[in-house]
Amino acid sequence: MLAEIKTDPRLCAIPVVVLTTSADPGDFTASYTAHANAYITKPRDLTDLSRIVLGIYRFFGETARVPGPAPAAEHDGDGGVSPPDDPDKVPGPRPVRLLLWQPFTAATVAPLRHALTARLAAAGLTGDAAFDFVAAVHELVTNAVRHGGGHGRLELSLQERTLICSISDHGRGASGLPAGPPPNDRPGGRGLYLARQLTGALLIDQRGDGVTATVTVELPAAG
């Protein structure tokens, strides 16, 4: 069905998220080869599942611009068009605050990691949650250097209480990158797998000129 959607001119621009119980690397690779926008293995815990679904909604429903029908206009008594009274009805993403925008190469991976850690701490993410998130982003940055032409760009933003980190490169596409853990006797090749394991979700946008990988994390509730 995914292949049919992505080859249908009427439907191909619609984002598709594969939410499944399968953790098989073959299914992971096949989904991205068929141009899925994300592949997520459902956790057993309902709270974790709710967090992942919320992250998907916020990314595709509020942050990213995706194709969709224009909202119906409301006409006033004079025959003119009035904007919606409710700001939530206005199309487009919610306000997003950019925290870090940084190009990188192999020589700047370490400084970038330190800068990311500092921005996360300033935003209120510390401890184990910050460590896991930084580790996931580091894997994606390293992956971009190795497979994405030796350089890329990191963008960290904050939308409400969700931190969003996107790593863009000019690589060969997600279908050519290792999806699951390679054999134990093979060095490397674990970047995407580790990023997905550390964050619970990994969104990949396959552009014509490269790949953008996005991970998100929720800030802890104010105590």
Contacts in CASP RR format, 6 or more apart in sequence:
PFRMAT RR
TARGET T0000
AUTHOR 0000-0000-0000
METHOD contacts of the structure
MODEL  1
MLAEIKTDPRLCAIPVVVLTTSADPGDFTASYTAHANAYITKPRDLTDLS
RIVLGIYRFFGETARVPGPAPAAEHDGDGGVSPPDDPDKVPGPRPVRLLL
WQPFTAATVAPLRHALTARLAAAGLTGDAAFDFVAAVHELVTNAVRHGGG
HGRLELSLQERTLICSISDHGRGASGLPAGPPPNDRPGGRGLYLARQLTG
ALLIDQRGDGVTATVTVELPAAG
2 16 0 8 1.000
2 18 0 8 1.000
2 31 0 8 1.000
2 34 0 8 1.000
2 35 0 8 1.000
2 36 0 8 1.000
3 34 0 8 1.000
5 11 0 8 1.000
5 12 0 8 1.000
5 14 0 8 1.000
5 16 0 8 1.000
6 12 0 8 1.000
6 16 0 8 1.000
6 34 0 8 1.000
6 35 0 8 1.000
12 35 0 8 1.000
13 66 0 8 1.000
13 67 0 8 1.000
14 66 0 8 1.000
14 67 0 8 1.000
15 37 0 8 1.000
15 38 0 8 1.000
15 60 0 8 1.000
15 64 0 8 1.000
15 66 0 8 1.000
16 35 0 8 1.000
16 36 0 8 1.000
16 37 0 8 1.000
17 36 0 8 1.000
17 37 0 8 1.000
17 38 0 8 1.000
17 39 0 8 1.000
17 40 0 8 1.000
17 56 0 8 1.000
17 60 0 8 1.000
17 203 0 8 1.000
18 31 0 8 1.000
18 36 0 8 1.000
18 38 0 8 1.000
18 39 0 8 1.000
18 40 0 8 1.000
19 40 0 8 1.000
19 42 0 8 1.000
19 52 0 8 1.000
19 53 0 8 1.000
19 56 0 8 1.000
20 27 0 8 1.000
20 39 0 8 1.000
20 40 0 8 1.000
20 41 0 8 1.000
20 42 0 8 1.000
21 41 0 8 1.000
21 42 0 8 1.000
22 41 0 8 1.000
23 41 0 8 1.000
25 179 0 8 1.000
25 180 0 8 1.000
25 181 0 8 1.000
25 193 0 8 1.000
26 179 0 8 1.000
26 180 0 8 1.000
27 39 0 8 1.000
28 39 0 8 1.000
28 179 0 8 1.000
28 180 0 8 1.000
29 175 0 8 1.000
29 179 0 8 1.000
29 180 0 8 1.000
31 39 0 8 1.000
32 39 0 8 1.000
32 174 0 8 1.000
32 175 0 8 1.000
32 179 0 8 1.000
32 204 0 8 1.000
32 206 0 8 1.000
33 175 0 8 1.000
35 206 0 8 1.000
37 60 0 8 1.000
37 203 0 8 1.000
37 204 0 8 1.000
37 205 0 8 1.000
38 56 0 8 1.000
38 201 0 8 1.000
38 202 0 8 1.000
38 203 0 8 1.000
38 204 0 8 1.000
39 202 0 8 1.000
40 52 0 8 1.000
40 56 0 8 1.000
40 196 0 8 1.000
40 200 0 8 1.000
40 201 0 8 1.000
40 202 0 8 1.000
41 196 0 8 1.000
41 200 0 8 1.000
42 49 0 8 1.000
42 52 0 8 1.000
43 49 0 8 1.000
43 52 0 8 1.000
43 200 0 8 1.000
48 200 0 8 1.000
51 218 0 8 1.000
52 200 0 8 1.000
52 201 0 8 1.000
54 218 0 8 1.000
55 162 0 8 1.000
55 201 0 8 1.000
55 216 0 8 1.000
56 201 0 8 1.000
56 203 0 8 1.000
58 159 0 8 1.000
58 160 0 8 1.000
58 162 0 8 1.000
58 216 0 8 1.000
59 164 0 8 1.000
59 203 0 8 1.000
59 214 0 8 1.000
59 216 0 8 1.000
60 66 0 8 1.000
61 93 0 8 1.000
62 92 0 8 1.000
62 93 0 8 1.000
62 94 0 8 1.000
62 159 0 8 1.000
63 93 0 8 1.000
63 94 0 8 1.000
63 96 0 8 1.000
63 157 0 8 1.000
63 159 0 8 1.000
63 164 0 8 1.000
64 93 0 8 1.000
65 92 0 8 1.000
65 93 0 8 1.000
70 91 0 8 1.000
71 84 0 8 1.000
71 89 0 8 1.000
71 91 0 8 1.000
73 81 0 8 1.000
74 81 0 8 1.000
74 82 0 8 1.000
74 83 0 8 1.000
74 84 0 8 1.000
75 81 0 8 1.000
75 82 0 8 1.000
76 82 0 8 1.000
83 90 0 8 1.000
84 90 0 8 1.000
93 159 0 8 1.000
94 159 0 8 1.000
94 160 0 8 1.000
95 159 0 8 1.000
96 157 0 8 1.000
96 158 0 8 1.000
96 159 0 8 1.000
96 164 0 8 1.000
97 157 0 8 1.000
97 158 0 8 1.000
97 159 0 8 1.000
98 155 0 8 1.000
98 156 0 8 1.000
98 157 0 8 1.000
99 119 0 8 1.000
99 122 0 8 1.000
99 123 0 8 1.000
99 156 0 8 1.000
99 157 0 8 1.000
99 158 0 8 1.000
99 163 0 8 1.000
100 115 0 8 1.000
100 116 0 8 1.000
100 119 0 8 1.000
100 154 0 8 1.000
100 155 0 8 1.000
100 156 0 8 1.000
101 153 0 8 1.000
101 154 0 8 1.000
101 155 0 8 1.000
101 156 0 8 1.000
102 108 0 8 1.000
102 112 0 8 1.000
102 115 0 8 1.000
102 153 0 8 1.000
102 154 0 8 1.000
103 151 0 8 1.000
103 152 0 8 1.000
103 153 0 8 1.000
103 154 0 8 1.000
104 112 0 8 1.000
104 141 0 8 1.000
104 144 0 8 1.000
104 145 0 8 1.000
104 151 0 8 1.000
104 152 0 8 1.000
104 153 0 8 1.000
104 154 0 8 1.000
105 145 0 8 1.000
105 150 0 8 1.000
105 151 0 8 1.000
105 152 0 8 1.000
106 145 0 8 1.000
106 150 0 8 1.000
109 138 0 8 1.000
109 141 0 8 1.000
109 142 0 8 1.000
109 145 0 8 1.000
112 141 0 8 1.000
112 154 0 8 1.000
113 134 0 8 1.000
113 137 0 8 1.000
113 138 0 8 1.000
113 141 0 8 1.000
116 134 0 8 1.000
116 137 0 8 1.000
116 154 0 8 1.000
116 156 0 8 1.000
116 165 0 8 1.000
117 130 0 8 1.000
117 134 0 8 1.000
119 156 0 8 1.000
120 126 0 8 1.000
120 130 0 8 1.000
120 133 0 8 1.000
120 134 0 8 1.000
120 156 0 8 1.000
120 163 0 8 1.000
121 130 0 8 1.000
123 158 0 8 1.000
123 163 0 8 1.000
123 219 0 8 1.000
124 219 0 8 1.000
124 220 0 8 1.000
125 133 0 8 1.000
125 163 0 8 1.000
125 217 0 8 1.000
125 219 0 8 1.000
125 220 0 8 1.000
129 217 0 8 1.000
129 220 0 8 1.000
132 198 0 8 1.000
132 199 0 8 1.000
133 163 0 8 1.000
133 165 0 8 1.000
133 198 0 8 1.000
133 199 0 8 1.000
133 215 0 8 1.000
133 217 0 8 1.000
135 194 0 8 1.000
135 198 0 8 1.000
136 194 0 8 1.000
136 195 0 8 1.000
136 198 0 8 1.000
136 199 0 8 1.000
136 215 0 8 1.000
137 154 0 8 1.000
137 165 0 8 1.000
137 167 0 8 1.000
137 195 0 8 1.000
137 215 0 8 1.000
139 190 0 8 1.000
139 191 0 8 1.000
139 192 0 8 1.000
139 194 0 8 1.000
139 195 0 8 1.000
139 198 0 8 1.000
140 167 0 8 1.000
140 191 0 8 1.000
140 192 0 8 1.000
140 195 0 8 1.000
140 213 0 8 1.000
140 215 0 8 1.000
141 152 0 8 1.000
141 154 0 8 1.000
141 167 0 8 1.000
142 191 0 8 1.000
143 177 0 8 1.000
143 191 0 8 1.000
143 192 0 8 1.000
143 195 0 8 1.000
143 213 0 8 1.000
144 150 0 8 1.000
144 151 0 8 1.000
144 152 0 8 1.000
144 167 0 8 1.000
144 168 0 8 1.000
144 169 0 8 1.000
144 171 0 8 1.000
144 211 0 8 1.000
144 213 0 8 1.000
145 151 0 8 1.000
145 152 0 8 1.000
147 169 0 8 1.000
147 171 0 8 1.000
147 172 0 8 1.000
147 176 0 8 1.000
147 177 0 8 1.000
148 169 0 8 1.000
148 170 0 8 1.000
148 171 0 8 1.000
148 172 0 8 1.000
148 210 0 8 1.000
148 211 0 8 1.000
149 169 0 8 1.000
149 170 0 8 1.000
149 171 0 8 1.000
150 169 0 8 1.000
151 169 0 8 1.000
151 170 0 8 1.000
152 167 0 8 1.000
152 168 0 8 1.000
152 169 0 8 1.000
152 170 0 8 1.000
153 167 0 8 1.000
153 168 0 8 1.000
153 169 0 8 1.000
154 165 0 8 1.000
154 166 0 8 1.000
154 167 0 8 1.000
155 165 0 8 1.000
155 166 0 8 1.000
155 168 0 8 1.000
156 163 0 8 1.000
156 164 0 8 1.000
156 165 0 8 1.000
157 163 0 8 1.000
157 164 0 8 1.000
157 165 0 8 1.000
158 164 0 8 1.000
158 219 0 8 1.000
161 218 0 8 1.000
161 219 0 8 1.000
162 216 0 8 1.000
162 217 0 8 1.000
162 218 0 8 1.000
162 219 0 8 1.000
163 216 0 8 1.000
163 217 0 8 1.000
163 218 0 8 1.000
163 219 0 8 1.000
164 214 0 8 1.000
164 216 0 8 1.000
165 214 0 8 1.000
165 215 0 8 1.000
165 216 0 8 1.000
166 212 0 8 1.000
166 213 0 8 1.000
166 214 0 8 1.000
167 212 0 8 1.000
167 213 0 8 1.000
167 214 0 8 1.000
168 210 0 8 1.000
168 211 0 8 1.000
168 212 0 8 1.000
169 210 0 8 1.000
169 211 0 8 1.000
169 212 0 8 1.000
170 209 0 8 1.000
170 210 0 8 1.000
171 210 0 8 1.000
171 211 0 8 1.000
172 210 0 8 1.000
173 206 0 8 1.000
173 210 0 8 1.000
173 211 0 8 1.000
174 192 0 8 1.000
174 204 0 8 1.000
174 206 0 8 1.000
174 211 0 8 1.000
174 213 0 8 1.000
175 206 0 8 1.000
177 192 0 8 1.000
177 211 0 8 1.000
178 188 0 8 1.000
178 189 0 8 1.000
178 190 0 8 1.000
178 191 0 8 1.000
178 192 0 8 1.000
178 193 0 8 1.000
179 192 0 8 1.000
179 193 0 8 1.000
180 190 0 8 1.000
180 192 0 8 1.000
180 193 0 8 1.000
181 190 0 8 1.000
181 193 0 8 1.000
182 188 0 8 1.000
182 189 0 8 1.000
182 190 0 8 1.000
192 202 0 8 1.000
192 204 0 8 1.000
192 213 0 8 1.000
195 202 0 8 1.000
195 213 0 8 1.000
195 215 0 8 1.000
196 202 0 8 1.000
199 215 0 8 1.000
199 216 0 8 1.000
199 217 0 8 1.000
201 215 0 8 1.000
201 216 0 8 1.000
202 213 0 8 1.000
202 214 0 8 1.000
202 215 0 8 1.000
203 213 0 8 1.000
203 214 0 8 1.000
203 215 0 8 1.000
204 211 0 8 1.000
204 212 0 8 1.000
204 213 0 8 1.000
204 214 0 8 1.000
205 211 0 8 1.000
205 212 0 8 1.000
205 213 0 8 1.000
205 214 0 8 1.000
END
